[in-house]
Amino acid sequence: MKKIGIIILVLGILCFVVGFFNSDFYWLLKIISFLLLGMGILILTISAVSKSEEKKKLTKEFQIPLDAADDDLDNYLWSWLDMGDNKVCPDCKRYADMEPASFTEWIQNRSEPSRGDTACGDKCRCALYPVDLIQVSTGDNKAMHDLSTKLNDLIVKYKTATNYAKLPKEYYAIDNFKGQIKFLTNFLELNK
């Protein structure tokens, strides 16, 4: 939208210059040039306001500190996160194995995978993310599946043993599968 505003401003200036040297259509070109200049300024203003609103929305939703309108992305280390399944292309696997680097490093030396420069192209499900701001834990999908299955089995045993009572508040305070499994195992052993 910013480019369109700049193009309209340039056209307005061009009309003004042509009208200045062409006395036959001077007033018509002057009116058109002022209209184009006004429209260009309006579009640039709308573009700046919408960018500011978008920045506020991102800051509010994701709590990411955005310093300026042209945020310096090199303040953060960036890493490539692949989906971890058998549908990941070789490029994404290679990018995921690389060490975190600055945004400039990703764009200039490694190419920018988020732009669709990978073998999977537009169908890519992987992402470039700021390591400093977002904590991502990648793990073995099979191990996570086994843990969640074990947890579900323990929840069924708990519900059966307690006559379908709600899980205690302490259970929800635990933020990982292993801790929840240990809690339920201890509870079931104590209440045999």
N, C-alpha and C positions, 0 to 999 in steps of 0.2 A: 504494500500500500504506500510505503514511503517512496518507492521508485516512481509510482504513478504520480504522486504529488510533485516530485521533482521534475518529471517530464512536463506536466501541465504548467509549472512555473517557467520552465525554459520556453515553452510555446508562447506563453504570455509575453515574455521579454522579447521573443522573436517578432511577435505581432506588433509590439510597440516600436521596435526598431524599424521594421518595414513600413509601418504607418508614418513614422517620422520622415522617411525619405520619399514616400509616395503621397503627394498632396491630394490626389483624386479621392482616395479612400481613407484619409487621415482620421476623421472622426469615427468612422466605422471600425477601423483597426484599433483605434485607441480604446473604444468601448469594449471590443472583444478582448484586447490585451488585459484590461482591468478585470474583466470577468474571469479570464483564465488565471490571472495572478491571485485573485480572491479565492477561486476554487482550489488552486494549488496550496495556498496557505491553509485553507480549511481542511483539506485532506491530510496535510502534514500534521496539523494540530490533532485531528482525530486519531491519526496513527500513534502519535506520542502519548495521548491519553489512554488509548487502548493498551499500549505496551505497559504503561504504568499500572493500569488496573490488573493486567495479567500478572505483573510482578507481585502486586499485593496479594492476589489470589494464591499464587505459588507459595509466597512467604507464609500466608495464613494456613493453607492446607498441609504443606509438607514441612513447615518450620525450617526451611532452608534459608540461610542468611544471604540475601542477594544485595550486594553492596551498591551497585550502580546500574543504570540502564544497560550499559555495555559491560556486564559482569565479567571480571577477569577469571576465566575458567582455569587458568594456570595456577591459581591459589590452591587447587585441590589435586590429589593424585587420583587418577582414573584407572579403572580396571574393567576387563571384559567378562561378563557373566554369561555362560552358556546354560541352556536348559537342562543339560545333564542326562539326556535320554539318547536313544539310538537314532533320532532324526536330526541330530546336530551335524552340520556340514563340517568338513575338515578345516576350513578357514576359521570357523568359530571356535573349534577345539584348540587350534593353534593360538588364536588370540587369547583364549581363556588361560592358557598356560604361561603367557607372558607376565612379567612383573608389572605392577602398577607404575604409571608414568604420567607426566603432565599432559594436558589436553593438546598442546602444540606438538608434543612428541607423537601422540596418536595420529594427528592429522598429517603431519609432514613426513614422518619416517615409517610409520606402521600402516598408513592409510587410515581413513576413518570408517570403521566397520558399521557404525550406526547410519551411515549414508547409503548403505546397500552395496558396499564394495565386496561383500562376501559371496561365496558360491551360491548360497541360498537366496541372495538378492532381496527382493521385496517381501519374501515370505519368511524372513529371519525373525525368530522369536527371542533372540538373545539381546543383550543390552550393554551399553557402556554406562558405568555408574561411578559416582564419586566415592572412593573408599573412605575418605575422611568423614563424610556426612552420613552415610548409610551403612549399617552393619549387615552383611549378608553372610549367612553360614551355608556353605554348600556341603552336601553330604551324600552318602551312598543311599540311593533311593530304596534299595532292597532292605537295608538296615532300618531305615525310617519306617518302611512298610511293616517290617517285623515288629518293631516297637509299638506302632499304632495298633496292630492286631492283638498283641499281648495286652495292651492297655484296654482295648475294647472287651477282651475276655474277662479281665479283672473287674471292669465296671459291671458286666453282667453278673459276675459272682457276687459283687457287693450288693447290687440291687436285689438279687435273690436272697442273700443272707439278711438284708435289712427290711425285707418286705416292701421293696421298691421305694425306699426313702431317698430323698435328694442327697447328692454328694455333699459332704461337709465343706464349710467355707475354707478350711485349711487346704483342701485339695485344689481349689481354684487359685490359691495364692502361689502355688508351685508353677513355674513357667516352663518346665521341660518334661518330656515324656518319661525319662528315667526317674526323675523325682516323683512324678505322679504314680509310676508303677511301684516304686519302693513304698510310698505312702499307703497305697491300696493293699500291697502284700502284707505290710506290717499290721494294718487294720484287720485284715482277714485272719491272720495268724493269732492276733490277740482276742478276737471274738469268735473262736471256734465253738 
